[in-house]
Amino acid sequence: MIQRQETPEALYIHIPFCTNKCHYCDFNSYILKGQPVMDYLDALEREMEQTVRLLPPGQIQTIFVGGGTPTVLLPDQMESFLKRVHTYFPDKSAQLEFTMEANPGTTDLEKLQAMKEGGVNRISFGVQSFDNALLEGIGRIHNTDDVYRSIENARQVGFSNMSIDLMFGLPNQTMAAMKDSIDKALELELPHYSIYGLKVEENTLFHNLYQKNLLPLPDEDDELDMFLLIMKRLQAAGYGQYEISNFAKPGAESRHNSMYWLNRSYYGLGAGAHGYMHGKRHVNIKGVQAYIDATYKGRPLLEENEISEQEAIEDFMMVGLRLLQGVKRTDFKRQFGLELDTIFSGQLTKLLGQKLLEATDEGYRLTEQGILLGNDVFGEFISITAE
């Protein structure tokens, strides 16, 4: 199993601070006010040092800084943070993709300049909607003016590789509002768009409202129509749907997220971060102060589990089929030394018969219907014993 031998070429770093907590968010994030930000960055450095001592990096291909909202860091904090990243994970690849998540309204010119000078070359903006009433209703603190200002600032500093997130299935969202958001998003002529349906997660304000029947969600048919509209509009505008939720101009696909979808190893650093190194998946301690304290004693692990070959095989199918190119026999053989068609003969025959999968020259991929019923497809590959 290749994951037990390969050195990760991808790095994820978690900055858990936010200006506020959105109503739908169950990510490991905390309101910025009063937080020990510099102590956290010092703790991150200790985890970096411990991690590279355990598993020295080779040639890192992708870095992704997520949150939380990494761009709540002040310019001097941003500069300090990025210097530390390059100290322990030096930029050896001329093709390094270095992405940072950002919220509109948290990226002034000075901060963007610090990001640019610190090696960030891709920004993913959490826009979610171009309807100010919807933004307020989901707990976002930015408005559409902030979106335009942030993207203009980024372009002024020299960023061209940018993406925005849009959401559908929001409370009180209509087809007309969805169409308007797509229109305005496409007018920006960005190279990449990510589209996510709202999921009502536990331990969120929306979950509490949903339990009380106070969350006015669109019905399932309207939500499906929104997704179909998004796919149609983006494809017509020249964006390839390379993953269920992601669309890009040729060459602008997210290389970092593709590492996950290809079931590759990656470093995961920061409070609550997940990582996958030498065949073991780990989750870090989540609380900010608890994480800081733990780094004085060693790696700040909440739990670490060795992934069996069976689990890795299932993961390969479930994440790999999210890619519209599908899964490849050669990739499966390279990772596991096994034949894809032999291991999953019954499941593949069933899904082909249901027209949820189709065969390609190299393997298998979702059909148009399969894209809409992805979870049903992925579920077929759980708890299959490798032969």
Long-range contacts (C-beta under 8 A, 24 or more apart in sequence): 1-279, 1-309, 1-312, 1-335, 1-336, 2-334, 2-335, 2-336, 3-263, 3-264, 3-265, 3-276, 3-278, 3-279, 3-307, 3-312, 3-335, 4-278, 4-279, 5-278, 6-264, 6-265, 7-55, 7-56, 7-57, 7-58, 7-265, 8-55, 8-57, 8-60, 8-264, 8-265, 8-266, 8-267, 8-275, 8-276, 8-277, 9-58, 9-59, 9-60, 9-61, 9-62, 9-259, 9-264, 9-265, 9-266, 10-60, 10-61, 10-62, 10-63, 10-64, 10-256, 10-259, 10-264, 10-265, 10-266, 10-267, 11-57, 11-60, 11-62, 11-63, 11-64, 11-85, 11-89, 11-266, 11-267, 11-269, 12-63, 12-64, 12-65, 12-66, 12-256, 12-266, 12-267, 12-268, 12-269, 12-270, 12-273, 12-274, 12-275, 13-44, 13-63, 13-64, 13-65, 13-66, 13-85, 13-269, 13-270, 13-273, 14-65, 14-66, 14-67, 14-68, 14-268, 14-269, 14-270, 14-271, 14-272, 14-273, 14-284, 15-65, 15-66, 15-67, 15-68, 15-69, 15-70, 15-72, 15-73, 15-81, 15-270, 16-40, 16-67, 16-68, 16-270, 16-271, 16-272, 16-288, 17-67, 17-68, 17-69, 17-72, 17-73, 18-67, 18-68, 18-69, 18-72, 18-103, 19-69, 19-72, 19-103, 19-106, 19-141, 20-139, 20-141, 21-139, 22-138, 22-139, 22-140, 23-137, 23-138, 23-139, 23-204, 23-205, 23-206, 24-138, 24-139, 24-198, 24-199, 24-200, 24-201, 24-204, 24-205, 24-206, 25-139, 25-201, 25-204, 26-201, 26-202, 26-203, 26-204, 27-67, 27-68, 27-272, 28-68, 28-271, 28-272, 28-286, 29-67, 29-68, 29-69, 30-68, 30-288, 32-72, 35-288, 36-288, 36-289, 36-292, 37-73, 37-77, 38-77, 38-80, 39-292, 40-271, 40-288, 40-291, 40-292, 41-77, 41-80, 41-81, 41-84, 42-292, 43-291, 43-292, 43-295, 43-300, 44-81, 44-84, 44-269, 44-270, 44-295, 45-84, 45-88, 46-295, 46-296, 47-269, 47-270, 47-284, 47-295, 47-299, 47-300, 48-84, 48-85, 48-87, 48-88, 48-89, 48-269, 49-88, 50-295, 50-298, 50-299, 51-88, 51-267, 51-269, 51-299, 52-88, 52-89, 54-299, 55-267, 55-277, 55-278, 57-88, 57-89, 57-267, 58-92, 59-92, 59-93, 60-89, 60-91, 60-92, 60-93, 60-96, 61-93, 61-95, 61-96, 61-97, 61-255, 61-259, 62-96, 62-97, 62-98, 62-99, 62-255, 62-256, 62-259, 63-89, 63-96, 63-97, 63-98, 63-99, 63-256, 64-99, 64-100, 64-101, 64-256, 64-257, 65-99, 65-100, 65-101, 65-120, 66-101, 67-101, 69-101, 69-102, 69-103, 69-106, 69-126, 70-100, 70-101, 70-102, 71-100, 71-101, 71-102, 71-103, 71-106, 71-107, 71-111, 71-115, 72-103, 72-106, 73-111, 74-111, 75-110, 75-111, 75-113, 75-114, 76-114, 78-111, 78-114, 78-115, 78-118, 79-114, 79-117, 79-118, 81-118, 82-114, 82-115, 82-118, 82-119, 82-120, 83-118, 85-118, 85-119, 86-118, 86-119, 89-267, 91-119, 96-121, 97-121, 97-122, 97-254, 97-255, 97-256, 98-122, 99-123, 99-124, 99-254, 99-256, 100-124, 101-125, 101-126, 102-126, 102-150, 103-140, 103-141, 103-142, 104-142, 104-146, 104-147, 104-149, 104-150, 104-151, 105-141, 105-142, 105-143, 105-146, 105-149, 105-150, 106-150, 107-150, 107-153, 107-154, 108-153, 109-153, 109-156, 109-157, 112-153, 112-154, 112-157, 112-159, 113-157, 115-157, 116-157, 116-158, 116-159, 121-159, 121-161, 122-159, 122-161, 122-162, 122-163, 123-154, 123-159, 123-161, 123-162, 123-163, 124-162, 124-163, 124-164, 124-165, 124-194, 125-150, 125-151, 125-162, 125-163, 125-164, 125-165, 126-164, 126-165, 127-164, 127-165, 127-166, 127-185, 128-165, 128-166, 128-167, 128-170, 129-166, 129-167, 129-170, 129-173, 129-177, 129-181, 130-180, 130-181, 130-184, 130-185, 131-173, 131-177, 131-180, 131-181, 133-172, 134-170, 134-171, 134-172, 134-173, 134-177, 137-170, 137-171, 137-172, 138-167, 138-170, 138-171, 139-205, 144-184, 151-188, 151-190, 160-191, 161-191, 161-192, 161-252, 162-190, 162-191, 162-192, 163-190, 163-191, 163-192, 163-193, 163-194, 163-254, 164-188, 164-190, 164-193, 164-194, 165-194, 165-195, 165-196, 166-193, 166-194, 166-195, 166-196, 166-230, 167-195, 167-196, 167-197, 167-198, 168-195, 168-196, 168-197, 168-198, 168-223, 168-226, 168-227, 168-230, 169-197, 169-198, 169-217, 169-218, 169-223, 169-226, 170-198, 170-217, 170-218, 171-198, 171-206, 171-215, 171-216, 171-217, 172-216, 173-218, 173-226, 174-218, 174-222, 175-222, 175-225, 175-226, 175-229, 178-226, 178-229, 178-230, 179-229, 179-233, 182-229, 182-230, 182-233, 182-234, 186-233, 186-234, 186-237, 191-248, 191-249, 191-252, 192-246, 192-247, 192-248, 192-249, 192-252, 192-253, 192-254, 193-234, 193-239, 193-246, 193-247, 193-248, 194-245, 194-246, 194-247, 195-227, 195-230, 195-234, 195-245, 195-246, 195-247, 196-245, 197-223, 197-227, 224-372, 227-372, 231-371, 240-324, 241-324, 241-371, 242-323, 242-324, 242-325, 243-322, 243-323, 243-324, 244-322, 244-324, 244-366, 244-371, 244-374, 258-323, 260-319, 261-319, 261-320, 261-322, 261-323, 262-319, 262-320, 262-323, 262-331, 263-312, 263-315, 263-316, 263-319, 263-320, 263-335, 271-300, 276-307, 279-306, 279-307, 279-312, 280-304, 280-305, 280-306, 280-307, 281-305, 281-307, 309-336, 309-386, 310-384, 310-385, 310-386, 312-336, 313-338, 313-343, 313-384, 313-386, 314-381, 314-382, 314-383, 314-384, 317-344, 317-378, 317-381, 318-378, 318-381, 318-382, 321-357, 321-364, 321-365, 321-366, 321-374, 321-377, 321-378, 322-374, 323-365, 324-365, 324-366, 324-371, 325-360, 325-365, 326-357, 326-360, 326-362, 326-363, 326-364, 326-365, 326-366, 327-363, 327-364, 327-365, 328-362, 328-363, 329-362, 329-363, 330-362, 331-363, 332-363, 336-386, 338-386, 340-364, 342-387, 343-384, 343-386, 343-387, 344-381, 344-384, 347-380, 347-381, 347-384, 350-380, 351-377, 351-380
